[in-house]
Amino acid sequence: MRKCDAGLMLAGLVGTLVLSGCGGSSAVASSLPDGDYSGQSEAESDGSYGVVNFTVSSGSVTAADFVIYDADGTAHDENYGLGSDGKPADQQFYQRAQNAVAAEKQYVSEFEETGDQSQVESVAGASLSYRLFRAAVDDAITNAS
């Protein structure tokens, strides 16, 4: 094989990979048949994972929720980052935790708005939440097949 031919083959392969996206589901959530769907991301190295539930009706995502859980089952919600006394033990951690929870709510809102998980934009500082959200939606779509 000539050097030029090998280069063209490599360029074609790279182009195919770029056009096919970065793994995950290629189906749009709102294209699923009417029904209720659930998915769970794989656990991260720290054991945290995301769970999504959503309803599709007439080609729209009409309801959705998404929660991240720590390995011990603690939900990332309005109490995430608070100590057992109901007060933040570490104010900076509490603020970061609550910023992530707010981003997770934004992901759900955008998902309901568009019905397309690929149209949900990552929020700076909440990329782990974004990755878990997308993985959970992809799992739900895969489970629907």
C-alpha positions as CSV (number, residue, x, y, z in Angstrom):
1,M,0.0,0.0,0.0
2,R,1.3,3.4,-0.9
3,K,1.8,6.1,1.8
4,C,-0.8,8.3,0.1
5,D,-3.4,5.5,0.1
6,A,-2.8,4.8,3.8
7,G,-3.2,8.5,4.6
8,L,-6.5,8.6,2.7
9,M,-7.8,5.6,4.5
10,L,-6.9,7.1,7.8
11,A,-8.5,10.4,6.9
12,G,-11.7,8.5,5.9
13,L,-11.7,6.6,9.2
14,V,-11.3,9.7,11.2
15,G,-14.1,11.4,9.3
16,T,-16.4,8.5,9.9
17,L,-15.7,8.6,13.6
18,V,-16.2,12.4,13.8
19,L,-19.5,12.2,11.9
20,S,-20.8,9.3,14.0
21,G,-20.4,11.2,17.2
22,C,-18.9,10.2,20.5
23,G,-20.7,6.9,21.4
24,G,-23.9,6.8,23.3
25,S,-27.3,6.7,21.9
26,S,-28.1,8.4,18.6
27,A,-31.9,8.3,19.1
28,V,-33.6,11.5,20.3
29,A,-35.6,10.9,23.5
30,S,-38.8,12.6,22.1
31,S,-38.8,10.2,19.1
32,L,-39.5,7.3,21.5
33,P,-43.1,5.9,21.6
34,D,-45.4,7.5,24.2
35,G,-44.5,6.1,27.6
36,D,-42.4,6.4,30.8
37,Y,-38.7,5.8,30.6
38,S,-35.9,5.4,33.2
39,G,-32.2,5.1,33.0
40,Q,-29.1,5.0,35.2
41,S,-25.6,6.1,34.4
42,E,-22.6,3.9,35.2
43,A,-21.1,4.7,38.6
44,E,-18.1,7.2,38.6
45,S,-14.9,6.2,40.3
46,D,-16.2,7.7,43.5
47,G,-19.4,5.6,43.3
48,S,-21.7,8.5,42.3
49,Y,-24.3,7.8,39.6
50,G,-27.3,9.5,38.0
51,V,-30.9,8.4,37.6
52,V,-33.3,9.9,35.0
53,N,-37.0,9.4,34.6
54,F,-39.0,11.0,31.8
55,T,-42.3,10.7,30.0
56,V,-42.7,11.0,26.2
57,S,-46.2,12.0,24.9
58,S,-47.0,12.9,21.3
59,G,-43.4,13.5,20.4
60,S,-42.5,15.6,23.4
61,V,-40.7,15.0,26.7
62,T,-43.6,16.1,29.0
63,A,-42.0,15.5,32.3
64,A,-38.5,14.6,33.5
65,D,-36.4,14.4,36.7
66,F,-32.8,13.7,37.3
67,V,-31.0,13.0,40.5
68,I,-27.4,12.2,41.3
69,Y,-26.7,9.8,44.2
70,D,-23.5,9.3,46.1
71,A,-22.2,5.7,46.6
72,D,-24.0,5.6,49.9
73,G,-27.4,6.6,48.3
74,T,-27.3,10.2,49.4
75,A,-29.3,12.3,46.9
76,H,-27.9,15.5,45.5
77,D,-30.8,17.8,46.4
78,E,-31.5,21.0,48.3
79,N,-29.8,19.4,51.4
80,Y,-26.6,18.3,49.5
81,G,-23.6,19.7,51.2
82,L,-25.3,20.2,54.6
83,G,-24.1,18.5,57.7
84,S,-26.3,16.4,60.0
85,D,-27.1,19.6,61.9
86,G,-28.6,21.1,58.7
87,K,-25.7,23.6,58.3
88,P,-22.9,23.7,55.9
89,A,-19.7,22.3,57.5
90,D,-17.7,23.7,54.6
91,Q,-19.3,26.8,52.9
92,Q,-17.3,26.5,49.7
93,F,-18.2,22.8,49.2
94,Y,-21.9,23.6,50.0
95,Q,-21.9,26.4,47.4
96,R,-20.3,24.1,44.7
97,A,-22.8,21.3,45.6
98,Q,-25.8,23.6,45.3
99,N,-24.4,25.1,42.0
100,A,-24.3,21.5,40.7
101,V,-27.9,20.8,41.8
102,A,-29.0,24.0,40.1
103,A,-27.2,22.9,36.9
104,E,-28.9,19.5,37.1
105,K,-32.3,21.3,37.2
106,Q,-31.3,23.3,34.2
107,Y,-30.4,20.1,32.3
108,V,-33.9,18.8,33.0
109,S,-35.5,22.0,31.9
110,E,-33.6,22.1,28.6
111,F,-34.4,18.4,28.1
112,E,-38.1,19.0,28.6
113,E,-38.0,22.1,26.3
114,T,-36.2,20.4,23.4
115,G,-36.9,16.7,23.9
116,D,-33.4,16.1,22.6
117,Q,-30.7,15.2,25.0
118,S,-28.0,16.3,22.5
119,Q,-29.5,19.9,22.6
120,V,-28.9,20.2,26.4
121,E,-25.8,22.3,27.0
122,S,-23.2,21.7,29.6
123,V,-23.0,24.2,32.5
124,A,-19.5,25.3,33.5
125,G,-18.5,23.7,36.8
126,A,-21.1,20.9,36.4
127,S,-19.5,18.7,33.8
128,L,-19.7,15.6,35.9
129,S,-23.5,16.2,36.3
130,Y,-23.8,16.7,32.6
131,R,-21.9,13.5,31.8
132,L,-24.1,11.5,34.3
133,F,-27.3,13.1,32.9
134,R,-26.4,12.2,29.3
135,A,-25.4,8.7,30.2
136,A,-28.6,8.1,32.2
137,V,-30.7,9.4,29.2
138,D,-28.8,7.2,26.8
139,D,-29.4,4.2,29.1
140,A,-33.1,4.9,29.2
141,I,-33.2,5.0,25.4
142,T,-31.1,1.8,25.1
143,N,-33.5,0.1,27.6
144,A,-36.5,1.2,25.4
145,S,-35.1,-0.8,22.5
